[in-house]
Amino acid sequence: HIAADQRALQAHRVREMSSLVAALREVVVSIGSEMTTFNDGLERSTGRFDAISTLEDPAEIKRQLLKELAFLKEMTVRRRQAWEETSRRLNERIASLEQQLEASQAEASTDPLTEVNNRRVFERTCEEWVRMPRASFALGLMDVDDLKPVNDTYGHDAGDRVLRYVAQTLARFLGPDDVVARIGGDEFAVLAKDQTLAQAEKRFREILAALGDPADTSLERPDHMPGVSCGVAEFSAGDTPKTLAKRADDALYEAKRLGKNRVVARPAPFIRDYLK
């Protein structure tokens, strides 16, 4: 099911890129055609000027010159009109290309099912945040408990509704600077900016409480909503994306081991040593 979604998205991106290439080719051909027409007209006019220079009758020279000047004036007017039309069409095509590029960029960074960020965005953002001076953020890894039985019993549409509900709930509880991403079939990652471990743990407990509350009518709740487990780790000096993700993943594993549908926070090693 997930593989089919990815193949469909890839095919759509290929069509988008083909459309962009065709539009750019049209722009190049249009400009080239206009320049060729103009240059051909100038070459013909130059030839006629050469012929005029061989005439001896002043009256005939004057008549031919006036005729040629009238031709050049008319060609200039036609050229300006043609270029204005070309410019208009180019502006329309450029606007269309910009819209297609924006859409393609959005699709390249968005999970098609849940409409939150995809794994690529999560990994890129985590890399950026780790390198920031005085970085302060927490990472939460979330896994939907027992989604497979929901898919097997009620169908993949029911499972998809669960995933969309989790994504929407995360987006509702998190701030504009936080990053929510679906990083696997039933896995989500959250980068919570300017959050200590205690603050992030509290927030994720509130999220899990909302996900497990049948009376919460803020969003359309799925008929069959399983629990969600969460592991949280706070960025610490010296962390890499890999070491930070390892702590959060260890915490998630611990949440699963303790019975699922809960939050476990894993402090940095030196903090654990201090607490001992």
Protein Blocks (a to p, Z undefined) as FASTA:
>chain_A
ZZmmmmmmmmmmmmmmmmmmmmmmmmmmmmmmmmmmmmmmmmmmmmmmmmmmmpmblklm
mmmmmmmmmmmmmmmmmmmmmmmmmmmmmmmmmmmmmmmmmmmmmmmmpcfklopacfkl
mmmmmmmmmmpghiacdddddddehklmmmmmnojklmmmmmmmmmmmmmmmpcfkbccd
dfbfklccdddehiafklmmmmmmmmmmmmmmmklckbccdfbdcddddddddddehiaf
klmmmmmmmmmmmmmmnngjiadddddfklmmmmZZ
